[in-house]
């Protein structure tokens, strides 16, 4: 187990045949790293213009 804590993979075998592998977990993600750096416009969820909708529907 100490090897896994240090970042190593450890194999587990039964009668000489591999049955499992212990691997270290990835580091936890840090939430909020971009807080205050991005701005969402007020009209973010406003309807798209007709020409953009047409392009999505294959008419543009």
URHU-V907116 format. One record per residue. N is the residue number from 1. SS is DSSP state (a for helix, b for strand, c for the rest). OMEGA is omega in degrees with one decimal (999 if undefined). BURIAL is # if it has 9 or more other ideal C-beta (glycine too) atoms within 8 Angstrom, else .. Layout:
# URHU-V907116
n:N ss:SS omega:OMEGA burial:BURIAL
n:N ss:SS omega:OMEGA burial:BURIAL
This chain:
# URHU-V907116
n:1 ss:c omega:-178.4 burial:.
n:2 ss:a omega:177.7 burial:.
n:3 ss:a omega:178.5 burial:.
n:4 ss:a omega:177.6 burial:#
n:5 ss:a omega:179.3 burial:.
n:6 ss:c omega:177.3 burial:.
n:7 ss:c omega:-179.3 burial:.
n:8 ss:c omega:170.9 burial:.
n:9 ss:c omega:-179.8 burial:.
n:10 ss:b omega:178.1 burial:#
n:11 ss:b omega:177.2 burial:.
n:12 ss:b omega:-176.7 burial:#
n:13 ss:b omega:173.6 burial:.
n:14 ss:b omega:-178.1 burial:.
n:15 ss:c omega:176.5 burial:.
n:16 ss:c omega:179.8 burial:.
n:17 ss:b omega:179.9 burial:.
n:18 ss:b omega:178.7 burial:.
n:19 ss:b omega:-178.4 burial:.
n:20 ss:b omega:177.3 burial:.
n:21 ss:b omega:175.1 burial:.
n:22 ss:b omega:178.8 burial:#
n:23 ss:c omega:178.3 burial:.
n:24 ss:c omega:176.3 burial:.
n:25 ss:c omega:174.7 burial:.
n:26 ss:c omega:178.8 burial:.
n:27 ss:c omega:-180.0 burial:.
n:28 ss:c omega:177.8 burial:.
n:29 ss:c omega:177.5 burial:.
n:30 ss:c omega:-179.2 burial:.
n:31 ss:c omega:174.0 burial:.
n:32 ss:c omega:-178.4 burial:.
n:33 ss:c omega:-177.5 burial:.
n:34 ss:c omega:-179.8 burial:.
n:35 ss:c omega:179.0 burial:.
n:36 ss:c omega:-179.1 burial:.
n:37 ss:c omega:-179.4 burial:.
n:38 ss:c omega:177.8 burial:.
n:39 ss:c omega:176.7 burial:.
n:40 ss:c omega:-178.9 burial:.
n:41 ss:c omega:-179.7 burial:.
n:42 ss:c omega:-177.4 burial:.
n:43 ss:c omega:-177.5 burial:.
n:44 ss:c omega:-176.4 burial:.
n:45 ss:c omega:177.5 burial:.
n:46 ss:c omega:177.7 burial:.
n:47 ss:c omega:179.2 burial:.
n:48 ss:c omega:174.9 burial:.
n:49 ss:c omega:-176.9 burial:.
n:50 ss:a omega:-177.4 burial:.
n:51 ss:a omega:177.4 burial:.
n:52 ss:a omega:176.8 burial:#
n:53 ss:a omega:178.9 burial:#
n:54 ss:a omega:179.3 burial:#
n:55 ss:a omega:178.3 burial:#
n:56 ss:a omega:-177.5 burial:.
n:57 ss:c omega:176.9 burial:.
n:58 ss:c omega:-179.1 burial:.
n:59 ss:c omega:-173.3 burial:.
n:60 ss:c omega:999 burial:.
